[in-house]
Amino acid sequence: MADLPYLPTGAASAVPIYILRTSEWAQWIESHAGALGRLAAVHDFQAQNGRILLAPATDGSIERVLFGVDDKANAMMIGALAQHLPAGDYRIAFAPRDFSPTLMAIAWGLGAYTFDRYKKSKRGAARLSPSEEADMIEASRVASAAWLVRDLVNTPANDMGPEALHAAAETVAQTYGASFNAIVGDALLSENYPLIHAVGRAAAQAPRLLHLSWGGAQLPRLAIVGKGVCFDSGGLDIKPSAGMRIMKKDMGGAAHALALAQMVMDARLPVKLDLFLPVVENAVSGNAFRPGDVIKSRQGLTVEIDNTDAEGRLVLADALTRACEDKPNLVLDFATLTGAARSALGPELPPFYASDETLAAELTQASRDACDPVWRMPLWDNYDADMGSPIADLKNGGDGPFAGSIYGALFLRRFVTAPAWAHFDIYAWAPKEKPARPQGGEAHALRATWTMLKTRFVGDSAKARPQK
């Protein structure tokens, strides 16, 4: 992972940036008449949302930067500066009062990300000298976690198969002194993880369940589960080529879960953390699982395979069952589970499902506080019967083409016994560049869930604690 784009506070040579509301531009420029006003007029700059104006000094260097934001914009807009400013050192000299210094630093870090494993970037970094009010321990923690998600998702399946994802999770465990265990290949059968084994057995790299454990046993228990399908061909119900094109991202749930676990450990959150990652490739070969197969889950429920392309909920079912065996206080799961979620809410707004009203309210508030949008969807009980099967306890799909994301969540709910659970049906991808979100792999709902965890387990005024 590249270095984060942050300088020490108060860097003397940093170019000042003025972030101006469109509605306040006329008043502001009136008090800055002269050359700056003429420059703005020539470039038709009126602090339009997202517009950048570079004001030169007499020696040709950048004397200051003006950046426009509209009245609805939040601090995440600052990410556009890191994405588009020339290489150099910058500081925020003026910003709207409701733009948190810490959130601006986070947005800068998110916008500065580039994926250069295979093609080196020709552009130098725009680095931020943050204000003294910014919590840079927290900003660095959040940006590093988002970069981890993006790196894992952007890496193609030939370099991010089950073995590579296994290695990445083990590296995080070693970094924070967590215990780590992996159940691989046919050992999944002897250890009673039949759904994980069935989905992944056709691939060249064996399926596996990864388990990271950290924290004192006397603390509240937090379980995080992430879908790790390193590539999804659809199995025997094979996807069309267009649907398969970015399926390297189908392990995005595992990437999110691992990144959230990293933040929990880095901040030394007072919890007993268990991370479970079912990691497979959904491939096609002579021993691939088939439509119509009936497989008994770890929990004991039998599942008829309605569609082999609904494999993510199968591997999550065994992992969620295992997570709940430790009687956690809270379970969170992340999965690139359904295209229906995108049809409902698009690529930028991830739906979540919650079994507990208090948890749902906490997540909604945290989403606002972190400027990280999520939207609650219903666990609609009337649809539960649509997953009935004449020969098994349930099937892995609903009765028709509608409500696909809800069916996925209802299926997972069958395997959750914890008192509080939330499921995030994420996309893990940005189809086009937006402020603080370069095109490609993306972390969705990560900041919202992290903000909720800090509030729930430490308190509203919690400061990030230093790493040991």
Summary of the structure (lengths in Angstrom):
residues: 468
radius of gyration: 23.5
end to end distance: 21.1
largest distance: 80.5
contacts: 1659
relative contact order: 0.12
helix: 36%
strand: 21%
